[in-house]
Amino acid sequence: MDIHLNRRGFLATSALATAGMLSGGRLSASEPEYKTTLHKALIGLPREKTLKAWKAAGIAGMEAAGPRAWRRSPVETAKDHLVAEKLGMRIHSVMFGWANVNAKDSGKVARDIENISTALRAAQGYGADTILLVPCKIEGMPMPKPWEFDIHFDEKTGRLGQVAAGDNAQYGEYIEAHDHATDATRKAIEKLIPIAQETGVVIALENVWNNLWVTPALFAHFVASFNSHWVQAYYDVGNHVRYAPPEQWIQALGRMIVKVHIKDFRLHRKNQQGGSWVNIRDGSVNWPSVRAELEKIGYSGWVTLEGSGRLPLEEKNKRLDLIIAGE
């Protein structure tokens, strides 16, 4: 299954996608023209009322989120798929979110693997081609600040050599936990690949401040290490800004990016977290540059807005249009 081909197929058969990339109409001659096509989605639960409202506002699709979405039975998800299809909408992904496959409790790991399997089957029912998975996190030990990371790692194993310049003795616990999480995630994902293949749904790995794989080269190496079409990257623009500019992440991940989340973040080193979340286009992301980099890697597909919750639906649509237009 070619995930990019599936997207193109959807665009070819959807009048909404061909007519609605920009709610304001065609790009003017002075604006850049792109060979790639991006179409807009929001995150929510598949309800007919919601899908109708989003369509009316110019949104083309949905990422179904949370246990109430991925725990639905195959019969229920198939019904939701038909409702979306009737409206000319697409449920393109399922957000499973956080797992803890690095847990010491093997029973908990087994339950997480089973839940992820359930999410893969739910995605199949919805007609989605990905699930979003944050496999695990590490915390509670000394680690570099986001801008201090200078990671060296073994190209064969992905294990860390150093995480910051200078003496790394204070980061020994972090390095050990990181290596364990990498090994545990690889073991868990390898168990899930056959189910992904069976359902035709890609496992799209995302980082959400889980303190793992925090540099472009390291995350790209980790995703590529599976050497499987069924394990790819879900790139979230806002999640990674405090570690490196978005351009570097897109360049490193390249065609492993199968889905994109749109969020914004304002950098500020006086803040312990390195900055703060803001509405899209109000932060430190250079959106024209992001659009240009997505064009360079040939990314045609969904850009799903996450966050910016206080903005009216129409304003969310307008700002997504500007990003898609390269503005």
Buried (B, 14 or more C-beta within 10 A) or exposed (E): EEBBEBBEEBBEEBEBBEEBBBBEEEBEEEEEEBEBBBBBBBBBBBEEEBBEEBBEBBBBBBBBBBEEBBEBEEEBBBBBBEBBEEBBBBBBBBBBBEBBBBBEEEEEBBBBBEBBBBBBBBBBBBBBBBBBBBBBBBEEBEBBEBEEBEBBBEEEEBBBEBBBEEEBEEBEEBBBBBBBBBBBBBEBBEBBBEBBBEBBBBBBBBBBBBBBBBBBBBBBBBBBBBEBBBBBBBBBBBBBBBBBBBBBBBBBBBEBBBBBBBBBBBBEEEEEEBBEBBBBBBBBBBBBBBBBBBBEBEBBBBBBBBBBEEBEBEBBBBBBBBBBBBB
